[in-house]
Amino acid sequence: MPPIPATPAFSLTCFGVGDGQACGDRFHSSYLYQLGETSVLIDCGEPISRSFKASGLSYDKIDRIFLSHLHSDHVGGFFMLMQAFWLEQRSKPLTIHAPRDGIAPIRRMLRAGYLFDELFQFPLRFAGLKTGRPVRIGDARVTPFPTTHLERLRKSFQQKYPGSYAAFSFLIEAGGHRIAHSADLGAPEDLDPLLTQPVDLLVCELAHFTPQALFRYLRGKPVKRVVFIHVGGPFWEDLVATSRLAGKMLPGVQAVFARDGQKIEI
C-alpha cells in the first residue's frame, strides 16, 4: 500500500510582534500564514529579511505579500526583503497587494534603491487592495476590509498631504478555516466585518486602545482562539497582568500573547 501523503500544514509564524515604538526586545509586524499549499506574508516590518533567512524557508515559499498600510513598522523591511529575493534568486512570480495610492511610491523607492524589475528573475506585479474584494490564491481566499487606523491623521493632514490614508484588516479563508487578522485598528469595532461569522482564529493587535476596551468588545464574539500581537509597550511590560485580565474578561476563549519567531498551528 502506498504511503498516505501528509496533510499540508496550516500555521502562523510570527516573525515580528512589536508595536510601533522602537523595540529593544521585539521585531516589527510581519506574519507568515501557511495555508496548506499556499503561503501569504502579511506586512514586512523590519527585520523581516533577517528573520526569513534564519527560518530556512525557500525564497519561493511566499505566494503573495499583503501590506496592510504604509506605516514604517509594517513596511520598513520590505525593500531589504525584495533585495533578498533578487540576490537569493527567487523564481516564482510575486504579486504584492497594497493600498492603491501607496503602489507608485513603493515602485519609485524600489527604483531609487536600484532594485529594477529587470534584476528580478521572477515577474513582479502590484495590485491595489479593494474593500470586500476577495483575493484568491490557490485554494485560499484573502478579503481586505478597511480600518479607521489612519483616520485621525487623515483629518489632520489630508489637506496638506492628499491621499486615501487607507489601512486594512484581512479575513483569511482556507481549508475550512476562517482567520481574522486585524493589522492596525482605530477602534475594536473595526473588527465587525471580520466577525459576522464565527472565526477559528483572531490575530489581533493591542496597541491603540486599552486591554479593557478590546476584551470588553470581544466578549461574546464568535471567536474560538485569539493571538494578541502588536501589544503596546505598557501592556507588554506588565504582560502577566494583561494576560490575567484577558483570562478574566474572556472566559472560555483560548488566548496567546505571541512572541517573535513563535509558530502557531491553526
PyMOL commands that set and color helices and strands:
alter all, ss='L'
color gray80, all
select helices_A, chain A and resi 48-55+72-75+78-87+100-112+117-119+151-157+188-195+211-218+233-237+239-249
alter helices_A, ss='H'
color red, helices_A
select strands_A, chain A and resi 10-16+30-35+38-42+64-66+94-98+124-128+135-137+140-146+168-174+177-181+199-206+223-231+254-257+263-265
alter strands_A, ss='S'
color yellow, strands_A
deselect
rebuild
show_as cartoon
